């Protein structure tokens, strides 16, 4: 039977709206106290963050690194010191830096390797925990890097590359935010039409990101949290906080206009709301209806985003898990602020939210039926099969390149050509060979002579070191110096051949193996992430919509968005389809990007799915006509969805122009996914599919319906 009773969540949010409205000053005061209390901690959130976290527990590279301790006199070059200049100045500089390095008990100097043209390479072993190597590289660079007319000193190695990248990425992030915030404000002004309404979402985003920094500070005191968590939290926090605020503010402004502004199909306030606000003012009822409707969508969207991000824990890489922690924290704070701080501000503002209206030539906000969207909905309802075929066809064509995706984790390519470590590394490679500091370590119990000859004869191997016997005499160590870039496909091919000839009992490690381990952990773990996300999102939507069909359709639609984003990433960054613009594609996709695009896209696209379906369900509960409910829900939500998507695309597009390949890829992937999700998926495929499914959209087996929480009280 069709009913307009409030669900349990809507009832709770209605009561919350009344409480917040009565105590709005106290609510705002609590948030101000939280901001003041968390200020110092948020500013210092980076103090205890780790620069590492990419190691894969139990991986061949990690087991090989541990086995090297059994070989006396071996100095695995975690870092390499490059000193260039005139010979006397180089010798003097070596005499100066040697005692500086020896003061650190976690560092061991190796034998200097003198090259031509007044250059010397000094390997430096690192005996500390692997996850701290990037932080150690930062300390070494601060202590040793020097440039003078006679001599130049640089710190090289994989940890040094990522140490340099930390500084570069922060600069690029700041550049992206400086581009993104003006775009966000522009889209909000265009969508709301008033300065007061446009500033509220931006303020909420700032509050969420700022307080999440304080939470991250305390978490980093107890757990190993990657420094990249701050970037992730900032990017996700700004996007979701602005989107959630936009949903609620739009509905509040619409409800403020009352029954006179409500279209004929819009129901009067439900009996529950009339009872709760029999003596209340119009703005209190508007706030209650906004929170009961859009607030419910925000709560369930936030839960879905958090669950999607938590799926990153299915991959055993701490850096990814750290990003998930930061993003989940900021999403939870965004939801909490959206249902407490924002209603308090709206209750205080009342009709003044319409102040400073801009003279725009188009209608803004949720102001009832829009002629364009009404005609759009009518077309979709008339030709649902054609709409699905066209929309799905475009998405599948865009997704088709994903089958050829190649991923690499090349730190040196992340640095701009002018970066300190990149310039020095390229010079050292020119002097000593591409794999000068990244040998392939082979630990074997077999006689090493024959194995060394076989490895030395392989294409891509520049040479093999003399065998070193372990302290217990049970094994031998061989180091194969590569003639190719360690982070390249030829290097991976060499490693695979070495693994074959070394046999199943041998350990093979080194920089190239580490790269493969990270790739296998992340890309190989995507299926586990996907299963977690699909199951969790289905359950959340099942509870919200009380339908077994709509959640299934929703997760299938999200798969289309993710697939299309992957396909565009391959076409742009691997195939180089946009190189004609002057951009030079790297020829691969960064290893971490697919996992982040999957988790973030699945979570954020649920914002629009939940907002659209809750509006359609509202209309269906009023009159029980599926086709009419789909059309009315589409018309009532299309403007808000497109505005919210425009804001989100602006945030991600800012990262796409920030500089580093990984940031470009992440920004492009997320921007494409959200754009397609809010246009082809939500405005074409979803309503067309619901039109064809008819009343099956709302089917729920009786047994399952009795097990779920009651639809109303």
JOBEL-V778555 format. One record per pair of residues at least 12 apart in sequence whose ideal C-beta (glycine too) atoms are under 7 Angstrom apart, sorted by sequence separation. I is the first residue (numbers start at 1). J is the second residue. D is the distance in whole Angstrom. If there is no record, write none. Layout:
((I J D) (I J D))
This chain:
((110 122 7) (273 285 6) (276 288 7) (312 324 4) (452 464 5) (482 494 6) (573 585 5) (655 667 3) (656 668 5) (109 122 6) (110 123 4) (185 198 6) (188 201 6) (216 229 6) (412 425 6) (465 478 6) (495 508 7) (538 551 5) (541 554 6) (572 585 7) (573 586 6) (574 587 6) (616 629 5) (619 632 4) (654 667 7) (110 124 7) (141 155 5) (310 324 6) (464 478 6) (465 479 4) (538 552 7) (574 588 6) (616 630 6) (619 633 5) (653 667 6) (109 124 6) (110 125 7) (140 155 5) (273 288 6) (309 324 5) (452 467 6) (464 479 7) (574 589 6) (652 667 5) (656 671 6) (81 97 7) (269 285 6) (273 289 6) (464 480 5) (573 589 6) (107 124 6) (108 125 4) (185 202 6) (216 233 7) (495 512 5) (537 554 7) (538 555 6) (616 633 3) (94 112 7) (107 125 7) (137 155 6) (184 202 7) (309 327 5) (310 328 6) (463 481 5) (480 498 7) (495 513 6) (537 555 5) (615 633 4) (652 670 4) (653 671 5) (107 126 6) (108 127 7) (141 160 6) (309 328 5) (448 467 4) (461 480 5) (462 481 5) (570 589 7) (652 671 4) (106 126 6) (137 157 7) (269 289 7) (462 482 6) (492 512 6) (569 589 5) (106 127 5) (212 233 5) (461 482 7) (462 483 4) (491 512 5) (495 516 7) (534 555 5) (612 633 6) (615 636 5) (106 128 4) (137 159 4) (141 163 6) (306 328 5) (460 482 6) (461 483 6) (615 637 4) (649 671 5) (652 674 7) (101 124 6) (136 159 7) (137 160 4) (455 478 7) (460 483 6) (209 233 7) (258 282 6) (460 484 5) (492 516 6) (569 593 7) (134 159 5) (138 163 4) (209 234 6) (212 237 6) (306 331 5) (455 480 5) (486 511 5) (487 512 7) (612 637 5) (649 674 6) (94 120 7) (133 159 4) (137 163 4) (305 331 5) (306 332 6) (452 478 6) (486 512 5) (611 637 6) (648 674 5) (649 675 5) (256 283 6) (435 462 7) (451 478 7) (90 118 6) (134 162 5) (209 237 4) (448 476 4) (487 515 5) (566 594 7) (134 163 5) (208 237 5) (209 238 6) (302 331 6) (433 462 5) (445 474 6) (611 640 7) (612 641 6) (645 674 6) (90 120 6) (106 136 7) (256 286 5) (302 332 7) (445 475 5) (448 478 6) (460 490 5) (611 641 6) (645 675 7) (87 118 5) (255 286 4) (444 475 6) (460 491 7) (86 118 6) (205 237 6) (302 334 7) (443 475 6) (444 476 6) (565 597 5) (75 108 6) (77 110 7) (85 118 6) (205 238 5) (208 241 4) (302 335 4) (461 494 6) (608 641 5) (645 678 3) (84 118 6) (252 286 6) (255 289 5) (443 477 6) (460 494 4) (75 110 4) (84 119 4) (252 287 6) (255 290 6) (562 597 7) (205 241 4) (299 335 6) (441 477 7) (442 478 4) (458 494 6) (562 598 6) (565 601 6) (608 644 7) (642 678 6) (82 119 7) (83 120 5) (204 241 5) (205 242 5) (298 335 6) (607 644 7) (608 645 7) (641 678 5) (252 290 4) (441 479 6) (442 480 7) (82 121 6) (251 290 4) (458 497 6) (562 601 5) (201 241 7) (202 242 7) (298 338 5) (299 339 7) (439 479 4) (440 480 4) (561 601 6) (562 602 7) (80 121 6) (81 122 4) (201 242 4) (204 245 5) (298 339 7) (439 480 6) (641 682 6) (80 122 7) (248 290 5) (251 293 6) (439 481 5) (440 482 7) (80 123 6) (81 124 6) (100 143 6) (248 291 7) (251 294 4) (455 498 6) (80 124 7) (100 144 7) (201 245 3) (295 339 5) (438 482 7) (558 602 5) (561 605 5) (604 648 7) (79 124 4) (200 245 6) (201 246 5) (638 683 6) (77 123 4) (78 124 7) (248 294 5) (435 481 5) (455 501 7) (77 124 7) (78 125 6) (79 126 7) (97 144 6) (247 294 4) (248 295 6) (435 482 3) (454 501 5) (558 605 5) (75 123 5) (78 126 4) (201 249 7) (291 339 6) (433 481 7) (434 482 6) (435 483 7) (438 486 4) (76 125 6) (200 249 6) (434 483 6) (435 484 7) (75 125 4) (247 297 6) (248 298 7) (433 483 6) (434 484 6) (451 501 7) (247 298 6) (434 485 5) (435 486 6) (451 502 7) (197 249 5) (291 343 6) (634 687 5) (244 298 5) (78 133 6) (440 495 6) (554 609 5) (97 153 7) (197 253 7) (287 343 6) (442 498 6) (446 503 7) (630 687 5) (79 137 6) (93 151 5) (173 231 5) (184 242 6) (440 498 6) (444 502 6) (287 346 6) (93 153 6) (287 347 6) (442 502 5) (445 505 6) (630 690 5) (79 140 6) (89 150 4) (90 151 6) (166 227 6) (630 691 6) (89 151 4) (169 231 7) (444 506 4) (81 144 7) (443 506 6) (550 613 6) (86 150 5) (442 506 6) (443 507 4) (627 691 6) (65 130 7) (85 150 5) (240 305 6) (537 602 7) (85 151 3) (442 508 6) (529 595 7) (544 610 7) (85 152 6) (283 350 5) (441 508 7) (62 130 7) (83 151 7) (84 152 5) (283 351 7) (440 508 7) (441 509 5) (523 591 7) (526 594 6) (530 598 7) (545 613 6) (626 694 5) (441 510 5) (522 591 5) (526 595 6) (529 598 6) (533 602 5) (537 606 6) (593 662 6) (597 666 7) (601 670 6) (605 674 7) (608 677 6) (626 695 5) (83 153 5) (440 510 4) (522 592 6) (529 599 7) (592 662 7) (596 666 6) (600 670 6) (604 674 6) (608 678 5) (612 682 5) (439 510 6) (523 594 7) (590 661 6) (626 697 6) (81 153 7) (82 154 5) (438 510 6) (440 512 6) (519 591 5) (526 598 6) (545 617 6) (590 662 4) (593 665 5) (597 669 4) (601 673 4) (605 677 4) (438 511 4) (518 591 6) (522 595 5) (593 666 5) (597 670 6) (609 682 7) (81 155 6) (82 156 6) (438 512 7) (608 682 5) (612 686 7) (55 130 5) (586 661 5) (590 665 5) (55 131 6) (79 155 6) (80 156 4) (589 665 6) (593 669 6) (597 673 7) (79 156 7) (80 157 5) (410 487 4) (52 130 7) (53 131 6) (79 157 4) (409 487 7) (620 698 7) (52 131 4) (78 157 6) (408 487 6) (52 132 6) (77 157 7) (79 159 7) (50 131 6) (52 133 6) (78 159 6) (79 160 6) (50 132 7) (52 134 5) (51 134 3) (51 135 5) (50 135 7) (51 138 7) (244 334 6) (248 338 6) (228 319 6) (232 323 4) (236 327 4) (240 331 6) (244 335 7) (226 318 7) (573 665 6) (131 224 6) (226 319 4) (229 322 5) (233 326 4) (237 330 4) (241 334 4) (245 338 6) (224 318 6) (228 322 7) (229 323 6) (232 326 5) (233 327 6) (236 330 6) (240 334 5) (244 338 4) (248 342 6) (252 346 5) (228 323 6) (232 327 5) (236 331 7) (256 351 6) (226 322 4) (229 325 6) (230 326 7) (233 329 7) (241 337 7) (569 665 6) (572 668 6) (225 322 5) (226 323 7) (229 326 4) (233 330 5) (237 334 6) (245 342 6) (569 668 7) (225 325 7) (253 353 6) (568 668 7) (569 669 5) (565 669 5) (568 672 5) (263 368 4) (219 325 7) (261 367 7) (262 368 7) (263 369 5) (409 515 5) (261 368 6) (565 672 5) (564 672 7) (565 673 4) (409 518 5) (564 673 7) (216 326 6) (409 519 7) (51 162 6) (254 365 6) (562 673 6) (51 163 6) (253 365 5) (254 366 4) (407 519 6) (561 673 5) (564 676 5) (216 329 7) (253 366 7) (254 367 7) (212 326 7) (215 329 5) (51 166 6) (250 365 5) (251 366 6) (561 676 6) (250 366 5) (407 523 6) (561 677 4) (212 329 5) (212 330 4) (561 681 6) (209 330 6) (212 333 5) (560 681 7) (208 330 5) (211 333 5) (557 681 5) (208 333 5) (208 334 4) (557 685 6) (208 337 6) (557 686 6) (207 337 6) (204 337 5) (204 338 7) (207 341 7) (553 689 6) (204 341 7) (204 342 6) (200 342 7) (549 693 6) (200 345 6) (549 696 6) (550 697 6) (549 697 6) (547 697 6) (549 699 6) (547 698 5) (548 699 6) (547 699 6) (548 700 6) (196 349 7) (547 700 6) (548 701 7) (546 700 5) (196 352 7) (197 353 5) (196 353 5) (194 353 7) (196 355 5) (546 705 7) (194 354 5) (196 356 6) (194 355 6) (195 356 4) (402 563 6) (405 566 6) (194 356 6) (546 708 7) (194 357 5) (193 357 6) (194 358 7) (399 563 3) (402 566 4) (193 358 5) (395 560 4) (399 564 5) (402 567 5) (405 570 5) (543 708 7) (546 711 6) (398 564 4) (401 567 4) (404 570 6) (543 709 7) (193 360 5) (399 566 7) (400 567 6) (42 210 5) (45 213 4) (392 560 7) (399 567 4) (402 570 6) (406 574 6) (42 211 7) (189 358 6) (395 564 5) (398 567 5) (401 570 4) (405 574 7) (190 360 7) (398 568 6) (401 571 5) (42 213 3) (45 216 5) (49 220 5) (53 224 6) (193 364 3) (35 207 7) (42 214 4) (45 217 4) (48 220 4) (192 364 6) (193 365 7) (38 211 5) (41 214 4) (44 217 6) (48 221 6) (53 226 4) (191 364 6) (192 365 6) (413 586 6) (50 224 5) (401 575 7) (35 210 7) (42 217 7) (50 225 7) (31 207 7) (35 211 7) (38 214 3) (41 217 4) (49 225 5) (50 226 6) (51 227 5) (34 211 6) (41 218 7) (49 226 7) (50 227 7) (49 227 4) (49 229 7) (408 588 5) (46 227 6) (407 588 6) (409 590 7) (406 588 5) (407 589 5) (409 591 4) (406 589 7) (407 590 7) (408 591 6) (46 230 7) (405 589 6) (407 591 4) (45 230 6) (407 594 7) (317 518 7) (317 521 5) (316 521 6) (317 522 6) (315 521 6) (315 522 6) (315 525 4) (314 525 6) (314 528 4) (315 529 7) (314 529 5) (312 529 7) (311 529 4) (314 532 6) (311 532 4) (311 533 5) (308 533 5) (307 536 4) (308 537 7) (307 537 7) (304 537 5) (307 540 7) (304 540 5) (303 540 5) (300 540 6) (416 659 7) (300 544 5) (165 411 6) (381 627 6) (414 660 5) (168 415 6) (414 661 6) (168 416 7) (413 661 6) (414 662 6) (162 411 5) (165 414 5) (161 411 4) (165 415 6) (381 631 5) (161 412 6) (164 415 6) (168 419 6) (158 411 6) (161 415 7) (377 631 4) (164 419 6) (164 420 6) (164 421 4) (377 634 5) (18 276 6) (377 635 5) (14 273 7) (57 316 6) (56 316 6) (161 421 5) (11 272 7) (56 317 6) (160 421 5) (373 634 7) (374 635 5) (14 276 6) (373 635 5) (4 267 7) (21 284 5) (54 317 6) (6 270 7) (53 318 4) (54 319 5) (156 421 7) (370 635 7) (373 638 4) (4 270 5) (6 272 5) (21 287 6) (53 319 4) (154 420 7) (369 635 5) (373 639 7) (5 272 7) (156 424 6) (53 322 6) (156 425 5) (370 639 6) (17 287 5) (18 288 7) (154 424 4) (366 636 7) (17 288 4) (156 428 6) (320 592 7) (366 639 7) (14 288 5) (17 291 4) (366 640 6) (16 291 7) (145 420 7) (320 595 6) (14 291 7) (13 291 5) (14 292 5) (13 292 5) (157 437 6) (315 595 6) (156 437 6) (395 676 7) (10 292 4) (13 295 5) (13 296 6) (312 595 7) (395 680 6) (6 292 6) (10 296 5) (394 680 6) (9 296 5) (312 599 5) (311 599 6) (391 680 5) (9 299 6) (309 599 5) (308 599 5) (391 684 4) (392 685 6) (308 602 4) (309 603 6) (391 685 4) (308 603 3) (387 684 5) (388 685 6) (305 603 4) (304 603 6) (305 604 6) (388 688 5) (305 606 7) (387 688 4) (388 689 6) (304 606 4) (380 684 7) (384 688 4) (301 606 6) (301 607 5) (121 428 7) (380 687 5) (384 691 4) (380 688 5) (384 692 5) (301 610 5) (31 341 5) (300 610 5) (377 687 7) (381 691 5) (121 432 6) (380 691 7) (119 431 6) (27 340 6) (28 341 7) (297 610 5) (27 341 7) (117 431 7) (297 611 5) (121 436 7) (28 344 5) (115 431 5) (27 344 4) (28 345 7) (115 432 6) (297 614 5) (296 614 6) (20 340 6) (24 344 4) (293 614 7) (21 343 7) (16 339 6) (20 343 5) (24 347 5) (20 344 5) (24 348 5) (293 618 7) (13 339 6) (17 343 6) (21 347 4) (20 347 7) (82 424 5) (82 428 5) (158 511 6) (267 622 5) (80 437 4) (77 437 5) (236 600 7) (240 604 7) (243 607 5) (247 611 6) (239 604 7) (265 632 5) (68 441 7) (67 443 5) (64 441 5) (64 443 6) (250 640 5) (247 640 6) (74 468 6) (246 640 7) (71 468 5) (246 643 6) (247 644 7) (246 644 5) (71 470 5) (72 471 6) (70 470 4) (70 471 6) (243 644 5) (246 647 7) (70 472 7) (74 477 6) (243 647 7) (242 647 5) (243 648 6) (71 477 5) (239 648 5) (239 651 5) (238 651 6) (235 651 7) (235 655 7) (67 507 6) (64 507 4) (63 507 6) (64 508 6) (65 509 6) (64 509 2) (60 507 7) (60 508 6) (61 509 5) (60 509 6) (61 510 7) (61 513 4) (191 643 4) (60 513 6) (61 514 4) (61 517 5) (187 643 7) (60 517 6) (59 517 4) (187 646 5) (188 647 7) (187 647 5) (56 517 5) (56 518 6) (184 647 5) (187 650 6) (54 518 6) (56 521 4) (184 650 5) (183 650 4) (184 651 7) (180 650 6) (180 651 5) (183 654 7) (180 654 3) (179 654 4) (177 654 7) (176 654 4) (179 657 7) (176 655 5) (176 658 4) (175 658 5) (173 658 7) (172 658 4) (172 659 4) (172 660 6) (169 660 6) (172 663 6) (168 660 7) (4 621 5) (3 621 6) (4 622 6) (2 621 6) (2 624 4) (8 709 6) (11 713 6) (7 711 6) (7 712 6) (8 713 7) (5 711 7) (6 712 6) (5 712 3) (3 712 6))
